Amino acid sequence: MRLPPSFIVAHKELLSSLRDRQTALYTFVLPLVLYPGVFWLMVQGMLVLQGQREHTAVRVGLTAEVPAELDAELAQALGGGRGGSVDGARPEGIDILEVERDPSPRSLEEARSWAREEKEGQPRFDAVLHRDDPAAPEAHTQVLYDSSRSRSELARDRLLPRLEAFVERLRVRAARERDVDPRRLQPLRIEEAPITPRRDIGALILSSILPILLVVMAVMGAFFPAVDLAAGEKERRTAETTLLLPLPRSTVLHGKILAVTSTAVVAVALNLFAIGLSAEHLMSMLTGGAAQASFELPLLALLAVAPLAILFAFFVSAVLTAVAGLAATFKEGQALLGPVQMVFILPAMIGVIPGLVLSPGWALVPVVNVVLAFRSLLRGEPLYLEYALCSAALLVYALAAVRAAVWILSREEVALAGATLSPRRLFTLLRGRDSRS
Amino acid sequence: MIPAIETRALRKTFQDPERGRVEAVRGLDLQCHRGEIFGLLGPNGAGKTTTLRILAGILGATSGEARIDGVDVTVDSLEVRRRIGFLSANTGLYPRLTARETLEYFARLHGLEGEALTRAVEKVIAAFDIAPFQDGRCEGLSTGQRQRVSIARAVLHDPPVLILDEPTTGLDILASSDMIDFIESRRAEGTCVLFSTHILSEAERLCDRIGIIHQGRMLAAGSLAELRERTGAEWLEEVFRRLVEEAAA
């Protein structure tokens, strides 16, 4: 059977398209290998985090408007037994809940202030449990927690099931004493009460979105200038003109990387500015004007983020310029940088996993460190050692990337290549086995 | 007197992904002096461009020596690039810069600033009649206009040595004629001009001495009269043919 001409054309186009390595990479290799691999890594990461969460001890304050004997029982129920402690006893095991009881009466407002108290620069409690005067109408037992802190949310998550179990015990006991149906009794009304200011909720949401956006913006901002200044120069036949400049090649390449960095930084700054202008309005539209959060771009936090953002843009620019320099044309440069973008964007996704915090170890992991540091800075967390480590690590990575870029792109085989270097050829060059001199 | 350009046993080999090991230049000896036009004559793939690129510090030599004004190209290629003007089909202009911006950029990197920079730029703009299109982006210029800006770029810093790789290739008759006039004018100013070509009439008209290069080797070098005498041929084309056959025998 003779195929219609359009099918013959389609067959030829498909064949040539699938013979293109980049197309094959994006069509087959990425879906089949990369993404499952990344998801597997993310699951492993989450399991590690889960383990870390289980071993994190949280501290809860217990107070009441009218202290009663019940409080001691409640404290025992929450902090007693395996994984708990009451009033300073040494806890053991996992899911630890340390309970500190305040015997003096406190109003709800006083309890809220207590929940915000700090000790040595850190929050004194991760959550506070406040019991209203039981004689008051609509009396509640409120779990006061800060939704912008993962430890506080962890404390809430540990408190609630224990509270429910305690209430159930009370209900059964009271029903037995009064000989009534337990379902008719409600000894304690439990209520979650976030104490996070609207502004902090806004900062929390922004700190979840902005870090990954910053990474994407930096990568996108550097992408086209890197291709244009490296591969585009060969395509335009100006590479040799540049080699004739009375400057060391390293100086020329530093200039190029600086130009790419500048574009990336400007792209990041403009995007942030635009987000700052539109975030409040957009969120208000999305929530029908009932937003629980206030989206003000925290200028001071952004100023603190700026040096890290610049270092990261520098790192990204050096890597992208080095890779783009291996291509002989603009189009091939774009194709080469496609997968490289993912090298930055996928680790950035790991960095926004809830509960993952900037630690000295994470501060050394490229890309993830930037996302975590951005997030912590936007939330105003005082992790000075981690920020310093992150900055130092970024600087080292950026300088190493610049050095690698200069080393690779200064080679005449790369600088004057008439065709894109295959990975095999590049490997041969890097191993110095090429007889060319 | 130190030759303006000198190579001794210059050799360049490289690994081509398709052709394997290629010996582009095989022990080339060459000398050119100030106020002299030396033509490097040979077919495509003879090693002309590679030799010129080594002399300009764009490529490194595998072995041998290459000197410009006594400066070793492998030791101080920066100083070499300050002393030469280089032009080839591959030294394109930055398309998004204007003609004037291009000239100012190169002048600045050659260490000129302030009035000296303005003077140097104005001088070449006037010399090559660039003024009418000086503020036009290079991507929008005609081939002839681009050629003028390229020449101006190459001589802006008044180099004592000019290296031109097939300078008339791709030019129309008028532009080629302008280029030939320019090369002759540089000789009159005492510049050493080394240029490669495969256009025999150009070499005959311009060159004080001619080097015949084939498969990376200098088969013979001398004035046209000397080459005629050595081969017994009248025309340069015949001279070239006999030398190539002699080498193959």
Interface residues (C-beta under 8 A of the other chain):
Chain A: R236 R237 T238 A239 E240 T241 L243 L244 L245 P246 L247 P248 E412 E413 L416 S422 R425 D434 S435 R436 S437
Chain B: T13 F14 Q15 P17 R21 A56 G57 I58 L59 G60 A61 T62 L78 R81 R82 F86 S88 A89 N90 T91 G92 L93 Y94 P95 F106 L109 H110 G111 R153
